[in-house]
Amino acid sequence: MGIVTNQSFKNTITTYLGFGIGAINTLFLYTYFISDVYYGLVAYMLSTANIMMPLMAFGVHNTLVKFYSTFKTKNSLNSFLTLMLFLPLLLIIPIGIVGIFSYEIIGELLSKKNPIIKDYVWYIYVSAVAMAYFEVFFAWSKTQMLTVFGNFMKEVFHRVGVMILLFAINFDWINVEEFIIGVVIVYILRMIVMMLYAFSVRLPVFRFNRVENVGAILKYSSLIIIAGSIATIILDIDSFMLGSYMAIEKVAYYGVAIYIATVIAVPSRAMQQILQPLTAKFLNDKNKVALKDLYVRSSQTLFVIGGFIFLLIVLNINEMYHLIPKEFSGGLIVVFLVSVAKLYDNLMGCNNVVLFNSDYYRVVLLFGVILTILTVLLNMLFIPMFGINGSAFATFLAISIYNTIKIYFVKKKFNMMPFNAETGKVLVLLIVTIVLFYFWDFPFHPIANIVLKSLLITIFYVMVILRMNVSEDISVVIRKYLKLK
């Protein structure tokens, strides 16, 4: 786990830096510098682009990592990489042509509830293309076991760009229309910078020869478009559907709550960057011992770290909502439900990359399609009944069911489980910590209250984790930085 721990630690730092900047944007700058309507529009636009991204990428960002280590000669590898660079255009170009001739129809369809959306449909398309090719170039660098710069670009760059734009609109240097155009340009610039870095790591040598095993590669790419979209769709379809059922500002309120809860996913997002190429290599080499060890240890590490962040969020959420406009406070239940779902994601360790890089991805695709349909139906059922809380409940149910199915499937096919007795100990610790600290608040300003309470929770949690030694990797890192023997 040396390379995993090293790059995961660096990725976690940059990811939290990005989320910290994003938190300032989401909780304060957006809520005070632009109206709820335009905030909701930006959230809707980016969520929809994120849903489209795997389709625009043609699954290449997953295919690159899965098949890269199977090519043993320079010519065959260069032919494969050439194919990967041009393959997304097979969908990007036709979708663009359809958009040109069907713009009015698409615009009317998406803007039934909120007419403001109609004028920004092309922005969604361009953003989706930029996101897609960014992931392709990031995957290009992942194949060289280099993830830190790409993770910085993925988590920090665009958030800094948006922050600059938000201050620009606050000081009347730009108007709202120019701000939204600026957001799209930020994503385009991010893609270009990632391309330059990826090509500096490995310069493409264009070879248009027939690619070995091209049938299997194209079949995998075609199917992984859907399989790779499932997690994105499950998390972003709620914002998309809210825009169809409710006033656009509700999407903004929901987006703030989702952003707070998604912080729990940071360690998993950081670790997945390096777990993906390693898992693919172990699978290609049929190294079951190393794969099982990676599965268990990644689950333990992510559950300990994710559990700690879960505690900080859940135990401070009431005070957090005192710091932002009161109309956003209706997202408390959303935060709790999505936080539990994201904690479950952490518990799964490298489960997703095992399935996506194995020969069983077709079955996962089937599960994913069923779960996507279920997510849509649950949102259709619960949004009219409970509003944004109903959407959060639908997301919670969908993610929980999907994750449980995937854990069972890996157990059946690979005879591996991500958790053990240590997992139970951490779960008990989480419950005990919530009982001890949830009703304990200081009579100070919310920021002082959050800082003091978080400090006490941190001391208690770290001491118990060290005492129980539930994760060797976590214990080593803690002792190293606290200079303990």
C-alpha positions as CSV (number, residue, x, y, z in Angstrom):
1,M,0.0,0.0,0.0
2,G,3.1,2.3,-0.1
3,I,2.2,4.0,-3.4
4,V,-1.5,4.0,-2.5
5,T,-0.8,5.6,0.9
6,N,1.6,8.2,-0.5
7,Q,-0.5,9.4,-3.5
8,S,-3.8,9.0,-1.5
9,F,-2.5,11.3,1.2
10,K,-1.4,13.9,-1.3
11,N,-4.7,13.5,-3.2
12,T,-6.6,13.8,0.0
13,I,-4.9,17.1,0.9
14,T,-5.6,18.6,-2.6
15,T,-9.1,17.3,-2.6
16,Y,-9.8,18.9,0.8
17,L,-8.3,22.1,-0.4
18,G,-10.7,22.0,-3.3
19,F,-13.6,21.2,-1.1
20,G,-12.6,23.9,1.3
21,I,-12.6,26.4,-1.5
22,G,-15.8,24.9,-2.8
23,A,-17.4,25.2,0.6
24,I,-16.7,28.9,0.7
25,N,-18.2,29.2,-2.8
26,T,-21.2,27.0,-2.0
27,L,-22.1,28.2,1.5
28,F,-21.2,31.9,1.3
29,L,-20.3,33.4,-2.0
30,Y,-23.0,31.8,-4.1
31,T,-25.6,32.4,-1.4
32,Y,-24.8,36.1,-1.0
33,F,-23.4,37.2,-4.4
34,I,-26.0,35.9,-6.8
35,S,-29.7,35.3,-6.6
36,D,-31.2,31.9,-5.6
37,V,-32.6,31.5,-9.2
38,Y,-29.2,31.9,-10.9
39,Y,-27.5,29.7,-8.2
40,G,-30.1,27.0,-9.0
41,L,-29.5,27.5,-12.7
42,V,-25.7,26.9,-12.4
43,A,-26.3,23.9,-10.1
44,Y,-28.8,22.5,-12.6
45,M,-26.5,23.2,-15.6
46,L,-23.4,21.5,-14.1
47,S,-25.4,18.5,-12.7
48,T,-26.9,17.9,-16.1
49,A,-23.5,18.2,-17.8
50,N,-22.0,15.8,-15.2
51,I,-24.8,13.3,-16.1
52,M,-23.9,13.6,-19.8
53,M,-20.1,13.4,-19.2
54,P,-19.7,9.5,-19.3
55,L,-21.7,9.4,-22.5
56,M,-19.5,12.1,-24.1
57,A,-16.4,10.3,-23.0
58,F,-17.6,7.0,-24.6
59,G,-16.3,5.2,-21.5
60,V,-12.7,5.9,-22.6
61,H,-11.6,7.1,-19.1
62,N,-12.4,3.7,-17.8
63,T,-11.2,1.7,-20.9
64,L,-7.8,3.4,-20.9
65,V,-7.0,2.2,-17.4
66,K,-8.4,-1.3,-17.8
67,F,-6.6,-2.2,-21.0
68,Y,-3.4,-0.1,-20.9
69,S,-1.4,-2.8,-19.1
70,T,-2.4,-5.5,-21.5
71,F,-0.4,-4.0,-24.4
72,K,3.2,-5.1,-24.4
73,T,4.7,-3.5,-27.6
74,K,5.1,0.2,-28.5
75,N,3.2,0.0,-31.7
76,S,0.2,-1.8,-30.3
77,L,0.1,0.5,-27.3
78,N,0.3,3.7,-29.5
79,S,-2.5,2.4,-31.7
80,F,-4.6,1.8,-28.6
81,L,-3.9,5.3,-27.2
82,T,-4.7,6.8,-30.6
83,L,-8.1,5.0,-30.6
84,M,-8.8,6.3,-27.1
85,L,-8.2,9.9,-28.1
86,F,-10.6,9.9,-31.0
87,L,-13.3,7.5,-29.8
88,P,-15.3,10.1,-27.8
89,L,-15.9,12.0,-31.0
90,L,-18.1,9.2,-32.2
91,L,-20.8,10.4,-29.8
92,I,-19.8,14.1,-29.3
93,I,-20.2,15.0,-32.9
94,P,-23.6,13.3,-33.6
95,I,-25.0,14.6,-30.3
96,G,-23.9,18.1,-31.3
97,I,-25.6,17.8,-34.7
98,V,-28.8,16.5,-33.1
99,G,-28.6,19.5,-30.8
100,I,-28.3,22.0,-33.7
101,F,-31.4,20.7,-35.4
102,S,-33.5,19.9,-32.3
103,Y,-32.5,22.8,-30.0
104,E,-36.0,24.2,-29.7
105,I,-37.5,20.8,-28.9
106,I,-34.8,20.0,-26.3
107,G,-35.0,23.5,-24.8
108,E,-38.8,23.4,-24.4
109,L,-38.6,19.9,-22.9
110,L,-36.0,20.9,-20.2
111,S,-37.6,24.3,-19.4
112,K,-41.2,23.3,-18.8
113,K,-41.0,24.2,-15.1
114,N,-38.3,26.8,-15.3
115,P,-38.2,28.8,-18.6
116,I,-34.8,30.3,-17.7
117,I,-33.1,26.9,-18.5
118,K,-33.9,27.1,-22.3
119,D,-31.3,29.8,-23.1
120,Y,-28.5,27.7,-21.5
121,V,-28.9,24.3,-23.1
122,W,-25.7,24.7,-25.3
123,Y,-23.8,25.6,-22.2
124,I,-24.7,22.2,-20.8
125,Y,-23.4,20.5,-23.9
126,V,-20.1,22.4,-24.0
127,S,-19.5,21.8,-20.3
128,A,-20.2,18.1,-20.7
129,V,-17.6,17.8,-23.6
130,A,-15.0,19.7,-21.5
131,M,-15.7,17.4,-18.5
132,A,-15.5,14.3,-20.7
133,Y,-12.1,15.0,-22.3
134,F,-10.7,16.2,-18.9
135,E,-11.4,12.7,-17.6
136,V,-9.8,11.1,-20.7
137,F,-6.6,13.1,-20.2
138,F,-6.7,12.4,-16.4
139,A,-6.9,8.7,-17.2
140,W,-4.0,9.1,-19.6
141,S,-1.8,10.2,-16.6
142,K,-3.3,7.6,-14.3
143,T,-1.9,4.9,-16.6
144,Q,1.6,6.2,-15.6
145,M,0.7,5.9,-11.9
146,L,0.6,9.7,-11.7
147,T,-2.5,11.1,-10.1
148,V,-1.6,14.0,-7.9
149,F,-1.6,16.8,-10.5
150,G,-4.7,15.5,-12.2
151,N,-6.5,15.3,-8.8
152,F,-5.4,18.9,-8.2
153,M,-7.0,20.0,-11.5
154,K,-10.1,17.9,-10.8
155,E,-10.7,19.2,-7.3
156,V,-9.1,22.7,-7.0
157,F,-8.7,24.4,-10.4
158,H,-12.3,25.0,-11.4
159,R,-13.3,25.9,-7.8
160,V,-10.6,28.7,-7.7
161,G,-11.8,29.8,-11.1
162,V,-15.4,30.0,-9.9
163,M,-14.4,31.8,-6.8
164,I,-12.7,34.5,-8.9
165,L,-15.8,34.8,-11.0
166,L,-18.0,35.2,-8.0
167,F,-15.9,38.0,-6.6
168,A,-15.9,39.6,-10.1
169,I,-19.7,39.6,-10.2
170,N,-19.9,40.9,-6.6
171,F,-17.7,43.9,-7.6
172,D,-19.8,44.4,-10.7
173,W,-16.8,43.7,-13.0
174,I,-19.1,41.2,-14.9
175,N,-22.8,40.5,-15.0
176,V,-24.7,37.2,-14.4
177,E,-24.6,36.2,-18.1
178,E,-20.9,36.7,-18.3
179,F,-20.5,34.8,-15.0
180,I,-22.2,31.7,-16.4
181,I,-20.1,31.9,-19.6
182,G,-17.0,32.3,-17.4
183,V,-17.9,29.1,-15.5
184,V,-18.0,27.2,-18.8
185,I,-14.7,28.7,-19.9
186,V,-13.1,27.6,-16.6
187,Y,-14.0,23.9,-17.4
188,I,-12.6,24.3,-20.9
189,L,-9.3,25.7,-19.5
190,R,-9.2,22.9,-17.0
191,M,-9.4,20.4,-19.9
192,I,-6.7,22.1,-21.9
193,V,-4.3,22.2,-18.9
194,M,-4.9,18.5,-18.2
195,M,-4.2,17.7,-21.8
196,L,-0.9,19.5,-21.8
197,Y,0.2,17.7,-18.6
198,A,-0.9,14.3,-19.8
199,F,1.0,14.7,-23.1
200,S,4.1,15.9,-21.2
201,V,4.0,12.7,-19.2
202,R,3.5,10.5,-22.3
203,L,3.5,12.2,-25.7
204,P,1.0,10.6,-28.0
205,V,2.4,8.9,-31.1
206,F,-0.5,8.6,-33.5
207,R,-0.8,5.1,-35.0
208,F,-3.9,4.3,-37.0
209,N,-3.1,0.6,-37.2
210,R,-5.7,-2.0,-36.2
211,V,-5.8,-2.4,-32.5
212,E,-5.4,-5.8,-30.9
213,N,-8.5,-7.1,-29.3
214,V,-10.4,-4.1,-30.7
215,G,-13.7,-5.9,-30.5
216,A,-13.4,-6.5,-26.7
217,I,-12.2,-2.9,-26.2
218,L,-15.1,-1.3,-28.1
219,K,-17.6,-3.6,-26.4
220,Y,-16.3,-2.7,-23.0
221,S,-16.3,1.1,-23.9
222,S,-19.9,0.9,-25.2
223,L,-21.2,-0.9,-22.1
224,I,-19.1,1.0,-19.6
225,I,-20.7,4.2,-20.8
226,I,-23.8,3.1,-18.9
227,A,-22.0,1.3,-16.1
228,G,-19.7,4.2,-15.5
229,S,-22.6,6.6,-15.5
230,I,-24.6,4.9,-12.7
231,A,-23.0,6.5,-9.7
232,T,-23.1,9.9,-11.4
233,I,-26.7,9.5,-12.4
234,I,-27.8,8.3,-8.9
235,L,-26.2,11.3,-7.3
236,D,-27.0,14.0,-9.9
237,I,-30.4,12.8,-11.2
238,D,-32.0,14.2,-8.1
239,S,-30.9,17.8,-8.9
240,F,-32.0,17.4,-12.5
241,M,-35.4,16.1,-11.5
242,L,-35.9,18.7,-8.8
243,G,-35.6,21.3,-11.6
244,S,-38.5,19.6,-13.4
245,Y,-40.7,19.4,-10.3
246,M,-40.0,22.5,-8.2
247,A,-38.9,26.1,-8.5
248,I,-35.2,26.4,-9.6
249,E,-34.1,28.0,-6.3
250,K,-35.0,24.7,-4.5
251,V,-32.2,23.1,-6.5
252,A,-29.8,25.7,-4.9
253,Y,-31.0,24.7,-1.4
254,Y,-30.6,21.1,-2.2
255,G,-27.2,21.7,-3.8
256,V,-25.9,23.2,-0.6
257,A,-27.0,20.2,1.5
258,I,-25.6,17.8,-1.0
259,Y,-22.3,19.6,-1.1
260,I,-21.9,19.4,2.7
261,A,-22.6,15.7,2.7
262,T,-20.4,14.9,-0.2
263,V,-17.3,16.0,1.8
264,I,-17.5,12.5,3.3
265,A,-16.6,11.1,-0.2
266,V,-13.3,13.1,-0.4
267,P,-11.0,10.3,1.0
268,S,-12.6,7.8,-1.4
269,R,-12.3,10.1,-4.4
270,A,-8.7,10.7,-3.5
271,M,-7.8,7.1,-3.0
272,Q,-9.7,5.8,-6.1
273,Q,-7.4,7.7,-8.4
274,I,-4.5,5.4,-7.6
275,L,-6.6,2.3,-6.6
276,Q,-8.0,2.2,-10.2
277,P,-4.7,1.5,-12.1
278,L,-3.5,-0.8,-9.3
279,T,-6.7,-2.9,-9.2
280,A,-6.6,-3.2,-13.0
281,K,-3.0,-4.4,-12.9
282,F,-3.8,-7.0,-10.2
283,L,-6.8,-8.3,-12.2
284,N,-4.8,-8.5,-15.4
285,D,-2.0,-10.3,-13.6
286,K,-4.5,-12.5,-11.8
287,N,-2.9,-11.6,-8.4
288,K,-5.8,-12.5,-6.1
289,V,-3.8,-12.3,-2.9
290,A,-2.8,-8.7,-3.6
291,L,-6.3,-7.8,-4.8
292,K,-8.0,-9.1,-1.6
293,D,-5.5,-7.3,0.6
294,L,-6.1,-4.1,-1.3
295,Y,-9.9,-4.6,-1.0
296,V,-9.9,-5.0,2.8
297,R,-7.3,-2.4,3.6
298,S,-8.9,0.2,1.4
299,S,-12.2,-0.4,3.1
300,Q,-10.8,-0.1,6.6
301,T,-8.9,3.0,5.8
302,L,-11.8,4.8,4.1
303,F,-14.3,3.8,6.7
304,V,-12.1,5.2,9.5
305,I,-11.5,8.5,7.7
306,G,-15.0,8.8,6.3
307,G,-16.5,8.0,9.7
308,F,-14.5,10.8,11.2
309,I,-15.7,13.3,8.6
310,F,-19.3,12.0,9.0
311,L,-19.1,12.8,12.7
312,L,-17.8,16.3,12.2
313,I,-20.6,17.0,9.7
314,V,-23.5,15.4,11.6
315,L,-22.5,16.7,15.0
316,N,-22.0,20.3,13.8
317,I,-24.7,20.6,11.1
318,N,-27.0,22.7,13.2
319,E,-24.4,25.3,13.8
320,M,-23.3,25.2,10.2
321,Y,-26.8,26.2,9.1
322,H,-26.7,29.2,11.4
323,L,-23.9,30.7,9.2
324,I,-25.9,30.8,6.0
325,P,-29.2,32.4,4.9
326,K,-32.1,30.7,6.8
327,E,-33.9,29.6,3.6
328,F,-31.2,27.1,3.1
329,S,-31.7,25.4,6.5
330,G,-34.4,23.1,5.1
331,G,-31.7,20.7,4.0
332,L,-30.8,19.2,7.4
333,I,-32.5,15.9,6.6
334,V,-30.9,15.9,3.2
335,V,-27.4,16.2,4.8
336,F,-28.0,13.3,7.1
337,L,-29.4,10.9,4.6
338,V,-26.8,11.6,1.9
339,S,-24.0,11.5,4.5
340,V,-25.0,8.0,5.5
341,A,-25.1,7.0,1.8
342,K,-21.6,8.4,1.2
343,L,-20.3,6.7,4.3
344,Y,-21.5,3.4,2.9
345,D,-19.6,4.3,-0.3
346,N,-16.4,4.6,1.7
347,L,-17.0,1.3,3.4
348,M,-16.9,-0.4,0.0
349,G,-13.2,0.3,-0.5
350,C,-12.1,-0.5,-4.1
351,N,-15.3,-2.5,-4.8
352,N,-16.3,-0.3,-7.8
353,V,-12.9,-0.5,-9.6
354,V,-12.8,-4.2,-9.0
355,L,-16.1,-4.7,-10.8
356,F,-15.5,-2.1,-13.6
357,N,-12.1,-3.6,-14.4
358,S,-13.2,-7.3,-14.2
359,D,-15.0,-9.5,-16.7
360,Y,-18.2,-9.1,-14.7
361,Y,-18.8,-5.5,-15.7
362,R,-21.7,-6.6,-17.9
363,V,-23.6,-7.8,-14.9
364,V,-22.9,-4.6,-13.0
365,L,-24.2,-2.8,-16.0
366,L,-27.5,-4.7,-15.6
367,F,-27.7,-3.9,-11.9
368,G,-26.9,-0.3,-12.7
369,V,-29.6,0.1,-15.3
370,I,-32.2,-1.4,-12.9
371,L,-31.0,0.9,-10.1
372,T,-31.1,4.0,-12.3
373,I,-34.7,3.2,-13.3
374,L,-35.5,2.7,-9.6
375,T,-33.8,6.0,-8.7
376,V,-36.0,7.9,-11.2
377,L,-39.1,6.1,-10.0
378,L,-38.3,6.8,-6.3
379,N,-37.7,10.5,-7.1
380,M,-41.0,10.7,-9.0
381,L,-42.7,9.2,-6.0
382,F,-41.0,11.1,-3.2
383,I,-40.3,14.6,-4.6
384,P,-44.0,15.5,-5.0
385,M,-44.6,14.2,-1.4
386,F,-41.7,15.5,0.5
387,G,-39.8,17.9,-1.8
388,I,-36.0,18.0,-1.4
389,N,-36.2,15.6,1.6
390,G,-38.0,13.1,-0.7
391,S,-35.3,13.4,-3.3
392,A,-32.6,12.7,-0.6
393,F,-34.5,9.7,0.6
394,A,-34.7,8.3,-2.9
395,T,-31.0,8.8,-3.3
396,F,-30.3,7.1,0.0
397,L,-32.4,4.1,-0.9
398,A,-30.9,3.8,-4.4
399,I,-27.3,4.0,-3.3
400,S,-27.8,1.6,-0.3
401,I,-29.5,-1.0,-2.5
402,Y,-26.9,-0.6,-5.3
403,N,-23.9,-0.9,-2.9
404,T,-25.3,-3.9,-1.1
405,I,-25.8,-5.8,-4.4
406,K,-22.2,-5.0,-5.5
407,I,-20.8,-6.2,-2.2
408,Y,-22.7,-9.5,-2.5
409,F,-21.6,-9.9,-6.1
410,V,-17.9,-9.5,-5.3
411,K,-18.3,-11.9,-2.4
412,K,-19.9,-14.5,-4.7
413,K,-17.4,-14.1,-7.6
414,F,-14.1,-13.3,-5.9
415,N,-14.8,-14.6,-2.4
416,M,-13.8,-11.3,-0.9
417,M,-15.6,-9.1,1.7
418,P,-14.5,-5.5,2.3
419,F,-15.2,-5.5,6.0
420,N,-14.3,-7.6,9.1
421,A,-14.5,-7.5,12.9
422,E,-12.6,-4.2,12.8
423,T,-15.4,-2.7,10.8
424,G,-17.8,-3.5,13.6
425,K,-15.6,-1.7,16.1
426,V,-15.5,1.4,14.0
427,L,-19.3,1.3,13.6
428,V,-19.8,1.1,17.4
429,L,-17.4,4.0,17.9
430,L,-19.4,6.1,15.5
431,I,-22.6,5.4,17.3
432,V,-21.1,6.1,20.7
433,T,-19.5,9.3,19.5
434,I,-22.9,10.6,18.2
435,V,-24.6,9.7,21.4
436,L,-22.0,11.5,23.5
437,F,-21.6,14.7,21.4
438,Y,-24.8,15.4,19.5
439,F,-26.6,17.3,22.2
440,W,-23.5,19.0,23.5
441,D,-23.1,22.6,22.3
442,F,-21.2,25.5,23.7
443,P,-23.1,28.8,24.2
444,F,-20.8,30.7,21.8
445,H,-20.8,32.0,18.3
446,P,-21.5,29.1,15.8
447,I,-17.9,29.2,14.4
448,A,-16.4,29.0,17.9
449,N,-18.8,26.3,18.8
450,I,-17.9,24.3,15.7
451,V,-14.2,24.7,16.3
452,L,-14.3,23.7,20.0
453,K,-16.7,20.8,19.4
454,S,-14.7,19.5,16.5
455,L,-11.5,19.6,18.5
456,L,-13.0,17.5,21.3
457,I,-14.4,15.0,18.8
458,T,-11.0,14.8,17.0
459,I,-9.1,14.1,20.2
460,F,-11.6,11.5,21.4
461,Y,-11.9,9.7,18.0
462,V,-8.1,9.6,17.3
463,M,-7.3,8.3,20.7
464,V,-9.9,5.5,20.4
465,I,-8.8,4.6,16.9
466,L,-5.2,4.4,18.0
467,R,-6.1,2.3,21.0
468,M,-8.2,-0.2,19.0
469,N,-5.7,-0.2,16.1
470,V,-8.4,-1.0,13.6
471,S,-6.4,0.1,10.6
472,E,-2.7,-0.4,10.4
473,D,-2.3,2.2,7.6
474,I,-4.2,4.8,9.6
475,S,-2.3,4.1,12.8
476,V,1.1,4.4,11.0
477,V,0.1,7.8,9.6
478,I,-1.2,9.1,12.9
479,R,1.8,8.0,14.8
480,K,4.1,9.5,12.2
481,Y,2.6,12.9,12.2
482,L,2.0,13.0,16.0
483,K,5.6,11.7,16.4
484,L,4.4,8.8,18.6
485,K,6.3,5.6,19.1
